[in-house]
Amino acid sequence: MNYALVKKYNPAYDFFLFDYFRSNGIEVSQKPTLEEMERMALAFQNKVESALGQKIAGDLSLYIRNNLPPLERLFWDYARSWKMEPDTRPTVDSLFEGIFGGKMPDVDKLKELEAQLPPRSGKLLYSRDEAALDIVNFYKRYLRDPLRKALENGAAGRELTKYFSRDESDRLPDIRVVGERKFLEGTQKVGREVLKWIGAITPEKVARDVDLVLEEHRSDTQHIRFYGDQKKTKSCYHKSKYVELTYFLDVDTKNENLTLKPSRGFRVWVKHKWEPDYADAIFPEYTPMGSSS
């Protein structure tokens, strides 16, 4: 298969977003603070309120957003998203797509854009092997290392079950039958098995799984089914040992969403916002795209 991968969270998007804002008359610095973004977004709010002749309750309200022109609305979306999660810049693909009318450019265009990035400013396109290494590093940092520490400290019960898959949780003894002590011993036993499983992960194994789920998805279009009772969305789901692939299609707009990510670990990752570098530790999600070379 010939494909490239685009990251959902990518700091490189900021370079293009803020260059786009400045080239269209919004005088924002290349690396603005949240306070600067909020101040400028509120200026847009004041302008809308003046035109309407009334004050709108709430800073950065959605009512204001819907009365902004597209350029200011995109800026507004960035500021509001950042305000909702102050620790993490919203360098996401959906905002980057706003530069291009709400659609991700094709691979050839992304290659052209990537060539414009300053040195050591990241990239826009990733290979399968680069994504596999990113996923392995995620497993090691957010599952293996804290699970090992928890086991060394004698943790049991819920302190461990958050690392388990559904199948692993189903294998635990019933606390109502065996009692609390046996149940806690069971969580430690499964915890040690999970730690061994994570320790055996390699980039090569993950790369093979990436190919596997993509081949499953592309080889049989009949597996895509309607999602929900109103039949407005079609979807499918593919899961391997290390990764999973989800697909959603809006039947009316024809908008598609194809996402590749680790098959486990999100429940653990979201608990780690206390880490000093949390803003740079993003759950790895990728969109596979057809490649011309």
ABEGO torsion letter per residue (X at the ends): XBBBBBBABBAAAAAAAAAAAAAAGBBBBABBBAAAAAAAAAAAAAAAAAAAGBBBBEBGBAAAAAABBAAAAAAAAAAAAAAABAABBBBBAAAAAAAAGGBBBBAAAAAAAAAABBBGAEBABBBAAAAAAAAAAAAAAAAAAAAAAAAAAGBBEAAAAAABBAAAAAABBBAAAAEAAAAAAAAAAAAAAAAAAAAABBAAAAAAAAAAAAAAAAABAAABBBBEAAGABBBBBBBBAABBBBBBBBAAAGBBBBBBBBABGAAAAAAAAABAAAAABBBBBBBBBBBAX
